[in-house]
Amino acid sequence: MSIDIHIEEFLISDEPYYAPQQDEIALFEASYANNIPVLLKGPTGCGKTRFMEHMAWRLQRPLVTVSCHDDLTAADLVGRYLIVGGETRWSDGPLTRALRSGGICYLDEIVEARKDTTVVIHPLADDRRVLPVEKTGELLRAPDEFCLAISYNPGYQSVLKDLKQSTRQRFVSIEFDYPDAGLETEIVARESGLDRDTAAQLVKFAGMTRNLKGSGLEEGASTRLLVHAAKLMHTGIDPKVACRSAISETLSDDPDMLSAVNQLSASLF
């Protein structure tokens, strides 16, 4: 494709590891069975994308993931005419491809896309379940196997970056958060190979950073960052160095805040 858009499309053959927190799997399966689109809400790195991979595997549907950004246009999602070998040819966008193949289209961080772009999903996200392709004159009807899912981080809500009610009220919402300490320890140990006791210390450190949200940090350490740090430790990197590189330096550039966060990790390791 000749456009700057990050797309992943694949049929997942091996079960992705996912540890459920509540009833999110049952909610998604029920929504899918009833042709209801799904909105995933939760902080960065809490497992939303892994959950989507797990559900695509459970349902045995191809997963098309689009990482949304502020230059994303409706044509990027639906498709456009391209010049190929001196000929003009139509090229489906990721949303159209997912619809034609009966796959799952996952629009990650939907609020990052331009607001006029999100309007294109409205006919797909209500009882019509259609996608008008104006440039080709097609009106594509979604097969029962097709599923539309979107995600966003409520922690970054603002007047300029929030979902319109006209969009939100088309979806079943599933809220995600960081797992409780016991489950998060299990996830970190399972994903990294780190021993459980050290993983538990990492989770404790994460809790400390999350308590600083709004008091110098925009976000605390995500489960994803904990896994990164744990993998470094498992490879032999000193715990304090791993925490500094994988967590502290990622969370902030402010020298005073970096010092405070590094002192927290030093108190545990």
N, C-alpha and C positions, 0 to 999 in steps of 0.2 A: 504494500500500500504506500501511497506517496504522501500520506498525512502523518503528522506527529501525534500519534495516539498509541498508548501502550495497551495491547490486547493479548490475552492468553486464551487459547481455545484447546480443550482436550477432553477426552473421555478417560476418566480415572479408573484404572483397573485394580489397583491395590488400595485397601482401606486406609485412608488417612487417619492418624491417631487424633481422636477428639474425646475429651472428658466432659460429658454434659453437666451443666450446673443446676438446671431446673427441668422444665418441661419443654425446652425449645425444640427438641427433635419432634415430639408429638405435635406441637403447634405448626411446625413447618410442613410436616407430612399431611396434616389435616387441611392446611391452606392449599397445598399442591393438589390434593384430591378434589378440592372445590374450586379450582382455577382462580384462587385469590392471590394477588401479588403480595410480597412480603417486604417489610422495612425492618432492617436491623439497626438498632441504636446502641451505641456504646463507645467507650474511650478507645483511643489508638492502642493497638497491640493486645487487645483482650480476647482475640480468637474469632472474630467475625468471619474473616476470610477462610480460616481453617474450617469453621463450621460449614460454610458454603461448599467447600471441597468435600467434606464428609457427606453432606446431604446429596450432592451430585453423585457420589459413589453409591449411596444407599438407594437412590432412585434410578441409577444406571442411565443417567442422561449426560450428554456432553455439556461442559461448563464453559461459557464464554464470559471472561472477566474484563471489564473496562475500567481502568483507573482514570477517574474524571479529573479534569483540570479546567481552568478558566478560559481556555481557548477552544474547548470542545464545542463543536457545532452540531446542529441537527443532521447535517449531511455526513459528519463523521460517524454518527450512529446508524443512519439509514442507508447511506450509500451515495455514490456519485459516478458521473461519467468520467472515464480516464482515457488518455491517448495511449494506446498500446500497439506498437509496431505500425504506427501511422494510421491506425484505425481507432474510432471512438467506441469504447465498450463500457457497458454498465458494470460497476463493481459494488456488490452488496457490502454494507457496513456490518459491524458486529451484531447489532440488534436484529437486523434483517436475516443474517445468517443463522442466528440462534432460533429465530422464529421458523424459518424454513425447515430447519433440521429437528425441530421439536426439542430444543435444548433449554438450558437454564442461562439466562442473561443476567449477569451480576454487575450492576453499576456501583462501583466502590467510591465512597465519599461523593455522593451525588450533589451535595451543596457546592462543591468546587466547580461544577459545570455552570455555564451561563444559564440564566433563568429562562430564556427563550428556548433553550435546548430541552429542558425538562418537559415542556409542553408536548413534545412529540410522543412521550410515553403515555400521555393521558388516555388516548383511545384504547391502548393495550391494557391499561390498569383499571378498567371498569368492565361492565357487562358486555360491552361491544367486543372486546378482545380483537381489535383490528389495528393494522398499521397502514395508513395511507402513504403510498410512495408516489408523491406528486410528480416527480420527474419522469417516471415510467408509466404513470396512469394506473398503477396497480392498487388494489385494496386487498392486502394480505390478511387472512383470518388465521388467528393462532390455533394450532392444533392443541388437543387436550394435554399433550406432553410438554408444551412450552410453559416456562415459568419465568416471571420477571421478579427480580429481587434487587433492592437498593440498600445502601448503608450510609450512615453519617454519624459524626461525633457530636452529640449535643453540647459537649464542653466548649466547642468553638462557635456556638450560636451567636449571631449578631443580627442587626437589622439587615445587613447586606448579605449575610450567609445563613439563611434559614430556609426551611422548606415551606412553601406556601400551603395553606390549608387545603386548597384545591388539589394539591398533590398528595399530601399526607393522608387525607381521608379516603383515598383509594386503596390503602394498604392495611394489612394486618401488621401490627408492630410487635417486634420481639426485642425486649431490652436485654442487653448484655452488660456485665460489669466484670471486674477482675474476680477470679475465684476466691473462695475462702482460703485461709492459710493452709489448711491441710490438703485441699485439692490442688492448690497452686504449687505446693511443695512436690506433690506427686507428679504434676505435669513437668516441672522443671527437671526433676530427677530422670523422668522417663525420656524426655526429649534430648537431654545432654549426656546422660550416663554418669552424672555426678552423684556422689553418695547423698543419701537422704538428709543426714544431719547438716551438711554444708548447704544443701538446697534450702533447708528450712531457715538457715541464717540469711540467705539471699532474700527469701520471701519476707523475713522480718525487716531487712534493710529497705525493701521496696515499700513496705508499709510506712516506714519513716519518711521516705521521699513523697509519698502520696499525701501525707499530712501537711506537706509544705505547699501543696497546690493552692494557688491564690495568695501565697505569702512569699513570693519570689520565684516560684516555678509555675509554668503554664500547665504542666502535666507531671505526675509522678512516674516512677519507673513502671513500664508495662511488663506484662508477662513475657512478651517477645524479647525485651531487653534482658530480662532475667535469664532466659534461655541462652542468649548470646554470651552473657557473662559466665554462665555455668559451663558452656562449651569451652571457653578459654581456660577456665580453671581445670576442667577435666583433661585438657591438653597439657597442663603443667604451668600455666601462667599464675603468678602470685595473686591470691584473691584480691588484695587491695589494688593491684595494677589492673586486674580484670574489671573490677567495679568502676575504677576511674575511667578506663577506656570505653567500656561497653555501656556504662550507665551515666556517670557524672558528666562527662564531656558531651554526651549526647543530649542531656536534659538542659544544659545551660552553658552560656559563654561568659556569664558574669563572674568575675574573679571571687567576689565575696561569697556568692552562692555556691560556686564550685568548691571553695574551701569548706563551707559548712557541710555540703553533701559528702565530701571526702572524709571529713571527721566522723560523720555517721558510720560510714563503712569501716573506718579504722577502729571504731568502738566495738565492732562485731568480729572483725577478722584480724 
